[in-house]
């Protein structure tokens, strides 16, 4: 990457939409909409700043390996990734939701979760689920899924799911009940550690603008 170029990694959806006002604080406008553009590298009004659109789970990887200088990723994604090679200066307080345990309505979760118990849990957040249930002394058989998590308890694949919940409407529509909140989730700014040194002069004003906007939210 050219030393005067800055590459920001974002995912489509809420994170992109919630990051746009933060970029505006730094005087940066993304000139194409990822929902309508087929491009994966989007220009901005600053010829030296570009945005790449990647899967949410891939943002930390692009930043860690220097394919992007900085990015925005949810706490849920960063916990699974481990955060190696990433500087995480700011909790942006955007794209808020929660990581929760949910079960099929009528399942006696309170009775099923006790030290020594065994539970089948479907999730894409394997590390988070493992740590959560280990802290309770519960043995878990973890089943990794990448989508349609709500289906797992309905067809007997799992007893419970661990997933990100925003409004809970999808759970309710599928006859599932949120039984335990594991943690609150928001999105963080992540910066490649080498870029922070080599491109500090260009990065710093943007980081400061993000911090100002986050403090006002």
Buried (B, 14 or more C-beta within 10 A) or exposed (E): BEEEEBBBBBBBEBBBBBBBEBBEBBEBEBEBEBEEBEEEEBBBEBEEBBBBBBEBBBBBBBBBEBBBBBBBBBBBBBBBBEBEBBBBBBEBBBBBBBBBBBBBEEBEBEEBBEEEBEBBBBBBBBEBBBEBBEEEEBEBEBBEBEEEBBBBBEEEEBBBBBBBBEEBEBBBEBEBBBBBEBEEBBBBBBBBBEBBEBBEEBBEEBBEBBBEBBEEE
